[in-house]
């Protein structure tokens, strides 16, 4: 029996027009709270004491270098999260990213190094067009106001990207747009909202001018690759990341120099859905 659809026709139309869509109640409140507790524990901070929020090991932009904890996997392998991505991507046969969390503290005059101005970028090289269809996502762990340093984007830019690129200088940065003439919009959200956006949408996080930290978990899904040697190689790498509690490869994911995940955390337990989303079990 097929589950009842989560996305409405209006949701699909909004996504096509604006390049993003927000779906509420993606995971239960207890899942959100569990990740928030993890973030502050991992960062060795007191959630109730703002004076502890301004120190390493998280970056000024708020990236928290934790990837494989059980609480993060509980959200990745939640059936509703999977179904939302499946409806957007048109297939349930997906693999999930093993991305991190975010805790972006408010600006503070005593900690200018954490007054992160925000940014707008692409996670893909826009010099190679057209872009194959793919999406990215972020789960709002707590209510996030418009001025709280959360997700921001240039709505609708994904639709006019191929027209816009030829108007730009030949030496432009294909991952950072010149925002002249473009409108950046902050997207507030409620705890439990899952925001999914088109990979062609310029996006980033903003400046936190509130009194509360921005708290989020990044979750991305994409169609599982077809059977073959390339998939086998990817699968082996992904399984090792999960089993040994490692970050993804590359400079964008430096990992935690303290090694807390490897030293203190256990390998996350996976459901049948989670095993398939990892690639440990095949969908076929």
C-alpha positions as CSV (number, residue, x, y, z in Angstrom):
1,X,0.0,0.0,0.0
2,X,1.4,3.4,-1.0
3,X,1.7,6.0,1.7
4,X,-0.4,9.1,1.5
5,X,1.4,11.9,-0.3
6,X,2.9,14.6,1.8
7,X,3.6,17.3,-0.8
8,X,0.6,18.9,-2.4
9,X,0.2,20.2,-6.0
10,X,0.7,23.7,-4.5
11,X,4.0,22.6,-2.9
12,X,5.3,21.3,-6.2
13,X,4.2,24.4,-8.0
14,X,5.9,26.6,-5.3
15,X,9.1,24.6,-5.6
16,X,9.1,24.9,-9.4
17,X,8.6,28.7,-9.2
18,X,10.8,29.7,-6.3
19,X,13.4,26.8,-6.2
20,X,12.6,25.8,-2.6
21,X,9.8,24.5,-0.5
22,X,9.2,24.2,3.2
23,X,7.5,21.1,4.6
24,X,6.4,21.2,8.3
25,X,6.7,18.4,10.9
26,X,9.4,16.4,9.1
27,X,10.4,14.6,12.3
28,X,9.0,14.3,15.8
29,X,9.9,17.0,18.4
30,X,11.9,14.5,20.5
31,X,14.2,14.0,17.5
32,X,14.9,17.7,17.2
33,X,15.6,18.0,20.9
34,X,18.0,15.1,20.8
35,X,20.1,16.7,18.1
36,X,20.1,20.1,19.9
37,X,21.4,18.3,23.1
38,X,24.0,16.6,20.9
39,X,25.2,19.9,19.5
40,X,25.8,21.6,22.8
41,X,27.3,18.5,24.3
42,X,29.6,18.0,21.4
43,X,30.7,21.7,21.5
44,X,31.2,21.5,25.3
45,X,28.8,24.5,25.7
46,X,26.1,25.3,28.2
47,X,22.8,25.7,26.3
48,X,21.5,28.1,28.9
49,X,24.6,30.2,29.2
50,X,25.2,32.5,26.1
51,X,28.7,33.3,27.3
52,X,29.8,29.7,26.4
53,X,28.6,29.9,22.8
54,X,31.6,31.8,21.4
55,X,34.5,29.4,21.2
56,X,35.9,26.6,19.1
57,X,35.4,24.0,17.9
58,X,32.5,25.3,15.7
59,X,33.3,27.8,13.0
60,X,32.1,31.4,12.9
61,X,29.6,30.3,10.3
62,X,28.3,27.8,12.8
63,X,29.3,24.5,11.2
64,X,29.4,21.8,13.8
65,X,31.9,19.0,12.8
66,X,29.7,16.0,13.9
67,X,28.5,13.6,11.2
68,X,27.7,10.1,12.3
69,X,25.9,10.3,15.7
70,X,22.8,8.2,16.2
71,X,20.6,11.3,16.6
72,X,21.7,12.6,13.2
73,X,21.0,9.2,11.6
74,X,17.6,9.0,13.3
75,X,16.5,12.1,11.3
76,X,18.2,10.9,8.1
77,X,16.4,7.5,8.2
78,X,13.0,8.9,9.4
79,X,10.4,7.6,6.9
80,X,8.7,11.0,6.5
81,X,12.0,12.7,5.6
82,X,12.7,10.0,3.0
83,X,9.2,10.3,1.6
84,X,9.5,14.0,1.2
85,X,12.7,13.7,-0.8
86,X,11.2,10.7,-2.8
87,X,8.3,12.9,-3.8
88,X,10.6,15.7,-4.9
89,X,13.0,13.5,-6.8
90,X,10.5,11.1,-8.2
91,X,11.9,7.9,-6.8
92,X,12.1,6.2,-3.4
93,X,15.5,4.6,-4.3
94,X,17.7,7.2,-2.7
95,X,21.0,7.6,-0.9
96,X,21.4,10.1,1.9
97,X,24.2,12.5,2.6
98,X,26.2,12.3,5.8
99,X,26.4,16.0,6.5
100,X,26.7,18.0,9.7
101,X,24.8,20.3,12.0
102,X,24.8,24.0,12.5
103,X,24.9,26.2,15.6
104,X,25.3,29.9,14.6
105,X,25.4,32.1,17.7
106,X,24.1,35.7,17.7
107,X,26.5,38.6,17.1
108,X,28.1,39.8,20.3
109,X,30.3,42.9,20.8
110,X,32.8,40.9,22.8
111,X,33.2,38.2,20.1
112,X,33.5,40.0,16.8
113,X,35.1,36.9,15.3
114,X,31.7,35.2,15.5
115,X,29.8,38.1,13.9
116,X,29.5,36.1,10.6
117,X,28.0,38.3,7.9
118,X,26.5,35.4,6.0
119,X,27.0,34.5,2.4
120,X,25.4,33.4,-0.9
121,X,26.9,30.6,-3.0
122,X,26.3,27.5,-5.0
123,X,27.6,24.0,-4.0
124,X,28.0,23.2,-7.7
125,X,30.1,24.7,-10.5
126,X,27.7,26.9,-12.5
127,X,30.1,27.2,-15.4
128,X,28.9,23.8,-16.6
129,X,25.3,24.2,-17.8
130,X,22.6,23.0,-17.8
131,X,22.8,21.6,-14.3
132,X,21.5,18.1,-13.8
133,X,18.5,18.2,-11.5
134,X,19.4,17.7,-7.8
135,X,18.3,19.1,-4.5
136,X,19.7,19.9,-1.0
137,X,18.0,20.2,2.3
138,X,18.1,21.6,5.8
139,X,16.1,20.7,8.9
140,X,15.1,23.5,11.3
141,X,15.9,22.1,14.8
142,X,14.3,25.1,16.5
143,X,12.1,28.1,15.5
144,X,14.3,30.4,13.4
145,X,13.3,34.0,12.8
146,X,14.1,36.0,9.7
147,X,17.0,37.8,11.5
148,X,18.5,34.6,13.1
149,X,21.2,33.8,10.6
150,X,19.3,30.9,8.9
151,X,18.7,29.9,5.4
152,X,18.6,32.6,2.7
153,X,18.5,32.4,-1.1
154,X,17.7,34.2,-4.3
155,X,14.2,32.8,-5.1
156,X,13.6,31.8,-8.6
157,X,17.2,32.2,-9.7
158,X,17.4,28.5,-10.7
159,X,15.0,29.1,-13.5
160,X,16.9,31.9,-15.2
161,X,20.4,30.7,-14.5
162,X,21.2,29.8,-18.1
163,X,20.1,33.3,-19.2
164,X,21.9,35.1,-16.4
165,X,25.4,33.4,-16.7
166,X,26.2,34.8,-20.2
167,X,25.6,38.3,-18.8
168,X,28.4,37.9,-16.3
169,X,32.1,38.5,-16.7
170,X,34.1,35.6,-18.1
171,X,36.3,35.4,-15.0
172,X,33.4,35.3,-12.5
173,X,33.5,32.9,-9.6
174,X,31.1,30.0,-10.7
175,X,30.3,29.3,-7.1
176,X,29.7,32.8,-5.8
177,X,27.3,35.1,-7.7
178,X,27.6,38.8,-8.0
179,X,24.4,39.9,-6.2
180,X,24.0,43.2,-8.0
181,X,20.4,43.4,-9.0
182,X,19.5,40.2,-7.2
183,X,17.2,40.0,-4.1
184,X,18.3,37.8,-1.2
185,X,15.5,36.6,0.9
186,X,15.8,35.0,4.4
187,X,13.4,32.1,5.0
188,X,12.2,31.8,8.6
189,X,10.9,28.5,9.8
190,X,9.4,26.5,12.7
191,X,11.1,23.7,14.6
192,X,10.7,20.5,12.5
193,X,10.4,22.3,9.1
194,X,12.4,20.6,6.3
195,X,13.4,23.1,3.6
196,X,14.5,21.6,0.3
197,X,16.0,23.6,-2.5
198,X,17.1,23.2,-6.1
199,X,20.9,22.9,-6.5
200,X,20.8,25.8,-9.0
201,X,19.4,28.2,-6.4
202,X,22.1,30.6,-4.9
203,X,21.8,30.1,-1.1
204,X,23.6,30.3,2.2
205,X,23.0,31.4,5.8
206,X,22.6,35.0,7.0
207,X,23.8,37.2,9.8
208,X,22.4,36.3,13.3
209,X,21.0,39.6,14.7
210,X,18.7,37.9,17.2
211,X,19.4,36.8,20.8
212,X,19.2,33.0,20.0
213,X,21.5,30.6,18.1
214,X,20.4,29.3,14.7
215,X,20.2,25.5,15.1
216,X,19.9,23.2,12.0
217,X,20.8,19.8,10.5
218,X,21.8,19.5,6.8
219,X,20.2,16.5,5.0
220,X,20.5,15.8,1.3
221,X,19.2,12.8,-0.7
222,X,19.9,11.8,-4.3
223,X,19.0,8.8,-6.5
224,X,21.1,5.8,-5.7
225,X,23.6,5.1,-8.5
226,X,23.0,2.1,-10.8
227,X,24.7,-1.2,-10.1
228,X,28.3,-1.4,-11.2
229,X,31.9,-0.9,-10.1
230,X,31.4,2.9,-9.5
231,X,28.6,2.2,-7.1
232,X,30.5,-0.5,-5.3
233,X,33.4,1.9,-4.7
234,X,31.1,4.7,-3.4
235,X,29.3,2.1,-1.3
236,X,32.5,0.9,0.3
237,X,33.5,4.5,1.1
238,X,30.1,5.4,2.6
239,X,30.0,2.3,4.7
240,X,33.4,3.0,6.1
241,X,32.4,6.6,6.9
242,X,29.3,5.3,8.9
243,X,31.1,2.4,10.6
244,X,34.2,4.4,11.6
245,X,32.3,7.6,12.3
246,X,34.2,9.7,9.8
247,X,33.4,13.0,8.0
248,X,33.0,13.1,4.2
249,X,36.2,13.6,2.2
250,X,37.4,17.1,1.1
251,X,38.4,20.4,2.5
252,X,34.8,21.5,3.0
253,X,34.4,18.8,5.7
254,X,37.4,19.1,8.0
255,X,36.1,17.0,10.8
256,X,36.7,17.5,14.5
257,X,40.4,17.6,15.5
258,X,39.5,16.3,18.9
259,X,38.3,13.0,17.5
260,X,35.3,12.8,19.8
261,X,33.2,10.8,17.3
262,X,35.8,8.2,16.8
263,X,36.8,8.0,20.5
264,X,33.5,8.4,22.4
265,X,30.5,7.6,20.1
266,X,29.2,4.3,18.9
267,X,28.4,3.4,15.3
268,X,24.8,4.4,14.7
269,X,22.2,1.7,14.5
270,X,20.3,1.7,11.2
271,X,16.8,0.6,10.3
272,X,16.1,-1.3,7.1
273,X,15.4,2.1,5.5
274,X,18.6,3.5,6.9
275,X,20.6,0.6,5.5
276,X,19.3,1.3,2.1
277,X,19.8,5.0,2.4
278,X,23.4,4.4,3.3
279,X,23.9,1.9,0.5
280,X,24.6,-1.0,2.9
281,X,21.6,-2.8,1.4
282,X,20.5,-2.4,-2.2
283,X,17.1,-1.1,-3.2
284,X,16.7,-3.7,-5.9
